[in-house]
Amino acid sequence: MDMMFVHCRPFDFPNNRVYAMEPGPGKVAAINLNQETGNMTLAWSVDEKTPEWTVLIGPASQRVLVGTNLQTNVTNPLEYDAGPIGPNYKERIRWREAASKCGQATVDSYTKD
């Protein structure tokens, strides 16, 4: 059976935008949402494995999307292993300007020890 991860997706109603992430294909995306018609269009996407979480912070005019970016040679997300011997991946925390996808800052790799 094929599996897909389901994650909480941040909604930014003042900016008519939805943010999505899927660790399988390794994508983070911003989707424009027309609240009157329900039509959606892709604003931007980046290659980024974000299996844990994303959160939207800041005022509507200065939104920042914060998430993680997995560093691993493992290709199947179901095989990501945090331990107990030690993780088979490292994560970086990424802050990204939500309007344009521009990276603002990255915290160097950390492990979940």
MDTraj code that builds the backbone (N, CA, C; nanometers):
import mdtraj as md
import numpy as np

residues = "MET ASP MET MET PHE VAL HIS CYS ARG PRO PHE ASP PHE PRO ASN ASN ARG VAL TYR ALA MET GLU PRO GLY PRO GLY LYS VAL ALA ALA ILE ASN LEU ASN GLN GLU THR GLY ASN MET THR LEU ALA TRP SER VAL ASP GLU LYS THR PRO GLU TRP THR VAL LEU ILE GLY PRO ALA SER GLN ARG VAL LEU VAL GLY THR ASN LEU GLN THR ASN VAL THR ASN PRO LEU GLU TYR ASP ALA GLY PRO ILE GLY PRO ASN TYR LYS GLU ARG ILE ARG TRP ARG GLU ALA ALA SER LYS CYS GLY GLN ALA THR VAL ASP SER TYR THR LYS ASP".split()
xyz = np.array([
    [0.0837, -0.1179, 0.0000],
    [0.0000, 0.0000, 0.0000],
    [0.0885, 0.1245, 0.0000],
    [0.0610, 0.2194, -0.0877],
    [0.1333, 0.3463, -0.0895],
    [0.0901, 0.4291, 0.0300],
    [0.1859, 0.5010, 0.0860],
    [0.1543, 0.5847, 0.2014],
    [0.1915, 0.7287, 0.1721],
    [0.1158, 0.8195, 0.2282],
    [0.1446, 0.9612, 0.2169],
    [0.1371, 1.0204, 0.3564],
    [0.2291, 1.1079, 0.3885],
    [0.2275, 1.1744, 0.5173],
    [0.1255, 1.2877, 0.5121],
    [0.0499, 1.3035, 0.6175],
    [-0.0466, 1.4129, 0.6260],
    [0.0004, 1.5054, 0.7369],
    [0.0194, 1.6307, 0.7030],
    [0.0716, 1.7275, 0.7991],
    [-0.0220, 1.8461, 0.8097],
    [-0.0112, 1.9133, 0.9205],
    [-0.0822, 2.0394, 0.9376],
    [-0.0261, 2.1392, 0.8365],
    [-0.1124, 2.2043, 0.7637],
    [-0.0696, 2.3029, 0.6652],
    [-0.1057, 2.4419, 0.7138],
    [-0.0060, 2.5288, 0.7276],
    [-0.0371, 2.6649, 0.7716],
    [-0.1203, 2.7401, 0.6683],
    [-0.2267, 2.8005, 0.7140],
    [-0.3116, 2.8856, 0.6306],
    [-0.2832, 3.0299, 0.6649],
    [-0.2690, 3.1131, 0.5650],
    [-0.2461, 3.2567, 0.5829],
    [-0.3596, 3.3286, 0.5121],
    [-0.4750, 3.3380, 0.5787],
    [-0.5930, 3.3952, 0.5150],
    [-0.5762, 3.5425, 0.4762],
    [-0.5108, 3.6282, 0.5573],
    [-0.4941, 3.7673, 0.5138],
    [-0.4171, 3.7813, 0.3827],
    [-0.3259, 3.6866, 0.3556],
    [-0.2460, 3.6900, 0.2324],
    [-0.2944, 3.5902, 0.1278],
    [-0.4098, 3.5278, 0.1516],
    [-0.4670, 3.4323, 0.0548],
    [-0.3679, 3.3239, 0.0145],
    [-0.3074, 3.2620, 0.1143],
    [-0.2028, 3.1654, 0.0860],
    [-0.2122, 3.0448, 0.1794],
    [-0.1782, 2.9280, 0.1249],
    [-0.1682, 2.8038, 0.1994],
    [-0.0260, 2.7512, 0.1791],
    [0.0337, 2.6956, 0.2840],
    [0.1683, 2.6386, 0.2749],
    [0.1589, 2.4885, 0.2955],
    [0.2299, 2.4136, 0.2130],
    [0.2248, 2.2681, 0.2198],
    [0.3650, 2.2109, 0.2179],
    [0.3778, 2.0939, 0.2802],
    [0.5054, 2.0234, 0.2768],
    [0.4786, 1.8749, 0.2698],
    [0.5661, 1.8056, 0.1973],
    [0.5524, 1.6613, 0.1815],
    [0.6917, 1.6008, 0.1744],
    [0.7300, 1.5214, 0.2760],
    [0.8669, 1.4690, 0.2778],
    [0.8937, 1.3609, 0.1739],
    [0.7907, 1.2916, 0.1247],
    [0.8129, 1.1880, 0.0229],
    [0.8858, 1.2434, -0.0980],
    [0.8237, 1.3352, -0.1716],
    [0.8937, 1.3968, -0.2845],
    [0.9914, 1.5056, -0.2410],
    [0.9873, 1.5447, -0.1141],
    [1.0806, 1.6463, -0.0636],
    [1.0493, 1.7850, -0.1142],
    [0.9262, 1.8296, -0.0927],
    [0.8833, 1.9610, -0.1416],
    [0.8174, 2.0425, -0.0309],
    [0.8417, 2.1724, -0.0346],
    [0.7683, 2.2719, 0.0437],
    [0.7136, 2.3696, -0.0584],
    [0.5859, 2.4071, -0.0432],
    [0.5234, 2.4920, -0.1443],
    [0.4315, 2.5952, -0.0824],
    [0.4169, 2.7059, -0.1537],
    [0.3193, 2.8092, -0.1199],
    [0.2149, 2.8087, -0.2309],
    [0.0892, 2.8071, -0.1912],
    [-0.0214, 2.7987, -0.2869],
    [-0.1121, 2.9188, -0.2670],
    [-0.1327, 2.9942, -0.3726],
    [-0.2251, 3.1078, -0.3662],
    [-0.3682, 3.0547, -0.3680],
    [-0.4516, 3.1101, -0.2827],
    [-0.5904, 3.0673, -0.2721],
    [-0.6831, 3.1859, -0.2955],
    [-0.7666, 3.1761, -0.3982],
    [-0.8700, 3.2766, -0.4204],
    [-0.9885, 3.2369, -0.3333],
    [-1.0110, 3.3119, -0.2265],
    [-1.1138, 3.2741, -0.1302],
    [-1.2557, 3.2888, -0.1852],
    [-1.2726, 3.3641, -0.2922],
    [-1.4060, 3.3786, -0.3524],
    [-1.4401, 3.2619, -0.4439],
    [-1.3430, 3.2190, -0.5246],
    [-1.3704, 3.1129, -0.6227],
    [-1.3221, 2.9755, -0.5778],
    [-1.2280, 2.9742, -0.4837],
    [-1.1673, 2.8482, -0.4419],
    [-1.0538, 2.8035, -0.5320],
    [-1.0237, 2.8793, -0.6378],
    [-0.9136, 2.8449, -0.7282],
    [-0.7805, 2.8576, -0.6561],
    [-0.6907, 2.7656, -0.6875],
    [-0.5576, 2.7674, -0.6289],
    [-0.4529, 2.7655, -0.7390],
    [-0.3435, 2.8388, -0.7171],
    [-0.2304, 2.8396, -0.8093],
    [-0.1019, 2.8304, -0.7281],
    [-0.0016, 2.7702, -0.7869],
    [0.1268, 2.7565, -0.7201],
    [0.1999, 2.8907, -0.7191],
    [0.2350, 2.9387, -0.6017],
    [0.3136, 3.0618, -0.5896],
    [0.4619, 3.0298, -0.6012],
    [0.5074, 2.9289, -0.5278],
    [0.6458, 2.8838, -0.5347],
    [0.6584, 2.7462, -0.4702],
    [0.7660, 2.6758, -0.5044],
    [0.7999, 2.5510, -0.4370],
    [0.9512, 2.5369, -0.4334],
    [0.9994, 2.4637, -0.3349],
    [1.1426, 2.4386, -0.3208],
    [1.1636, 2.2923, -0.2852],
    [1.2801, 2.2401, -0.3217],
    [1.3182, 2.1050, -0.2824],
    [1.3663, 2.1119, -0.1379],
    [1.2899, 2.0510, -0.0491],
    [1.3243, 2.0527, 0.0920],
    [1.2486, 1.9408, 0.1614],
    [1.3208, 1.8526, 0.2280],
    [1.2572, 1.7428, 0.3019],
    [1.2223, 1.7949, 0.4406],
    [1.0949, 1.8104, 0.4653],
    [1.0458, 1.8669, 0.5910],
    [0.9474, 1.7691, 0.6539],
    [0.9980, 1.6647, 0.7213],
    [0.9071, 1.5635, 0.7740],
    [0.8416, 1.5994, 0.9063],
    [0.8901, 1.6994, 0.9746],
    [0.8438, 1.7264, 1.1100],
    [0.7308, 1.8281, 1.1172],
    [0.7585, 1.9513, 1.0768],
    [0.6616, 2.0584, 1.0982],
    [0.6976, 2.1815, 1.0168],
    [0.6017, 2.2663, 0.9979],
    [0.6228, 2.4022, 0.9496],
    [0.5322, 2.4913, 1.0326],
    [0.5741, 2.6134, 1.0505],
    [0.4936, 2.7101, 1.1244],
    [0.5103, 2.8462, 1.0569],
    [0.4046, 2.9226, 1.0566],
    [0.4043, 3.0555, 0.9966],
    [0.4077, 3.1569, 1.1100],
    [0.5026, 3.2498, 1.1059],
    [0.5153, 3.3497, 1.2119],
    [0.5211, 3.4896, 1.1523],
    [0.4981, 3.5901, 1.2359],
    [0.5096, 3.7292, 1.1960],
    [0.3782, 3.7899, 1.1523],
    [0.3759, 3.9237, 1.1427],
    [0.2547, 3.9926, 1.0971],
    [0.2286, 3.9643, 0.9494],
    [0.1068, 3.9888, 0.9050],
    [0.0659, 3.9558, 0.7676],
    [0.1590, 4.0150, 0.6628],
    [0.2137, 4.1314, 0.6868],
    [0.3000, 4.1969, 0.5874],
    [0.4435, 4.1463, 0.5897],
    [0.4768, 4.0618, 0.6887],
    [0.6147, 4.0139, 0.7020],
    [0.6189, 3.8672, 0.7427],
    [0.5376, 3.7836, 0.6825],
    [0.5297, 3.6425, 0.7201],
    [0.6623, 3.5703, 0.6964],
    [0.6932, 3.4806, 0.7878],
    [0.8103, 3.3950, 0.7770],
    [0.7636, 3.2513, 0.7972],
    [0.8042, 3.1625, 0.7061],
    [0.7730, 3.0206, 0.7167],
    [0.8943, 2.9513, 0.7772],
    [0.8732, 2.8833, 0.8889],
    [0.9814, 2.8142, 0.9583],
    [0.9569, 2.6644, 0.9478],
    [1.0604, 2.5905, 0.9151],
    [1.0485, 2.4455, 0.9059],
    [1.1841, 2.3804, 0.9171],
    [1.1865, 2.2505, 0.8952],
    [1.3116, 2.1772, 0.8997],
    [1.3474, 2.1283, 0.7602],
    [1.4737, 2.1006, 0.7405],
    [1.5215, 2.0434, 0.6146],
    [1.6100, 1.9251, 0.6488],
    [1.5686, 1.8072, 0.6109],
    [1.6382, 1.6838, 0.6437],
    [1.7605, 1.6655, 0.5553],
    [1.8706, 1.6243, 0.6159],
    [1.9935, 1.5905, 0.5439],
    [2.0164, 1.4411, 0.5627],
    [1.9981, 1.3617, 0.4563],
    [2.0119, 1.2170, 0.4675],
    [2.0345, 1.1536, 0.3308],
    [2.0864, 1.0323, 0.3332],
    [2.0957, 0.9523, 0.2119],
    [1.9787, 0.8562, 0.2005],
    [1.8928, 0.8512, 0.3014],
    [1.7759, 0.7637, 0.3018],
    [1.6722, 0.8226, 0.2073],
    [1.6212, 0.7413, 0.1162],
    [1.5264, 0.7920, 0.0167],
    [1.3808, 0.7663, 0.0529],
    [1.3546, 0.6690, 0.1390],
    [1.2178, 0.6361, 0.1779],
    [1.1870, 0.7017, 0.3131],
    [1.0924, 0.7955, 0.3192],
    [1.0614, 0.8625, 0.4464],
    [1.0198, 0.7667, 0.5574],
    [0.9679, 0.6488, 0.5224],
    [0.9286, 0.5526, 0.6248],
    [1.0504, 0.4920, 0.6946],
    [1.1696, 0.5115, 0.6368],
    [1.2924, 0.4568, 0.6950],
    [1.3718, 0.5607, 0.7740],
    [1.3218, 0.6833, 0.7863],
    [1.3882, 0.7812, 0.8717],
    [1.3850, 0.7270, 1.0142],
    [1.4985, 0.7233, 1.0792],
    [1.5073, 0.6625, 1.2116],
    [1.5804, 0.7563, 1.3061],
    [1.5134, 0.7953, 1.4140],
    [1.5711, 0.8880, 1.5114],
    [1.6527, 0.8167, 1.6188],
    [1.6560, 0.6872, 1.6215],
    [1.7340, 0.6189, 1.7244],
    [1.6864, 0.4768, 1.7426],
    [1.7221, 0.4078, 1.8472],
    [1.7874, 0.4541, 1.9696],
    [1.9391, 0.4625, 1.9591],
    [1.9984, 0.3988, 1.8580],
    [2.1441, 0.4022, 1.8441],
    [2.1905, 0.5388, 1.7971],
    [2.1117, 0.6024, 1.7166],
    [2.1446, 0.7333, 1.6618],
    [2.0668, 0.7542, 1.5350],
    [2.0347, 0.8754, 1.5029],
    [1.9535, 0.9016, 1.3847],
    [2.0308, 0.8743, 1.2555],
    [1.9560, 0.8416, 1.1496],
    [2.0193, 0.8238, 1.0186],
    [1.9991, 0.9505, 0.9343],
    [1.9805, 1.0616, 1.0024],
    [1.9638, 1.1896, 0.9348],
    [2.0007, 1.3036, 1.0292],
    [2.0187, 1.4194, 0.9714],
    [2.0343, 1.5440, 1.0468],
    [1.9306, 1.6410, 0.9934],
    [1.8893, 1.7336, 1.0763],
    [1.7931, 1.8340, 1.0325],
    [1.8517, 1.9724, 1.0491],
    [1.8089, 2.0610, 0.9616],
    [1.8441, 2.2028, 0.9699],
    [1.7133, 2.2790, 0.9858],
    [1.7140, 2.3798, 1.0671],
    [1.5970, 2.4652, 1.0789],
    [1.6120, 2.5778, 0.9777],
    [1.5055, 2.6016, 0.8987],
    [1.5072, 2.7038, 0.7939],
    [1.4013, 2.8093, 0.8198],
    [1.4412, 2.9346, 0.8098],
    [1.3482, 3.0474, 0.8107],
    [1.3437, 3.0991, 0.6680],
    [1.2254, 3.1149, 0.6152],
    [1.2090, 3.1516, 0.4752],
    [1.1071, 3.2642, 0.4640],
    [1.1402, 3.3683, 0.3881],
    [1.0428, 3.4743, 0.3617],
    [0.9243, 3.4116, 0.2895],
    [0.8090, 3.4124, 0.3526],
    [0.6942, 3.3382, 0.3009],
    [0.6437, 3.3922, 0.1673],
    [0.6534, 3.5213, 0.1466],
    [0.6022, 3.5795, 0.0227],
    [0.6839, 3.5389, -0.0991],
    [0.8148, 3.5191, -0.0824],
    [0.9009, 3.4991, -0.1990],
    [0.9833, 3.3710, -0.1975],
    [0.9802, 3.2944, -0.0924],
    [1.0574, 3.1720, -0.0695],
    [1.2038, 3.1967, -0.0386],
    [1.2477, 3.3203, -0.0357],
    [1.3882, 3.3499, -0.0092],
    [1.4265, 3.3023, 0.1304],
    [1.5379, 3.2299, 0.1388],
    [1.5861, 3.1847, 0.2684],
    [1.6416, 3.3019, 0.3470],
    [1.5975, 3.3151, 0.4702],
    [1.6458, 3.4228, 0.5554],
    [1.7573, 3.3757, 0.6467],
    [1.7428, 3.2540, 0.6990],
    [1.8438, 3.2026, 0.7913],
    [1.8325, 3.0511, 0.7985],
    [1.9435, 2.9890, 0.8358],
    [1.9472, 2.8449, 0.8558],
    [2.0291, 2.8167, 0.9803],
    [1.9765, 2.7317, 1.0677],
    [2.0534, 2.6847, 1.1823],
    [2.1247, 2.5593, 1.1380],
    [2.2537, 2.5507, 1.1670],
    [2.3313, 2.4354, 1.1241],
    [2.2698, 2.3053, 1.1736],
    [2.3088, 2.1965, 1.1137],
    [2.2499, 2.0656, 1.1419],
    [2.2494, 2.0333, 1.2903],
    [2.1413, 1.9704, 1.3317],
    [2.1317, 1.9185, 1.4661],
    [2.0741, 1.7791, 1.4593],
    [2.0941, 1.7017, 1.5618],
    [2.0359, 1.5676, 1.5679],
    [1.9443, 1.5610, 1.6873],
    [1.8545, 1.4648, 1.6844],
    [1.7559, 1.4487, 1.7918],
    [1.8089, 1.3481, 1.8938],
    [1.9190, 1.3784, 1.9559],
    [1.9761, 1.2888, 2.0580],
    [1.9131, 1.3157, 2.1922],
])
top = md.Topology()
chain = top.add_chain()
for i, resn in enumerate(residues, 1):
    res = top.add_residue(resn, chain, resSeq=i)
    for name in ("N", "CA", "C"):
        top.add_atom(name, md.element.get_by_symbol(name[0]), res)
traj = md.Trajectory(xyz[None], top)
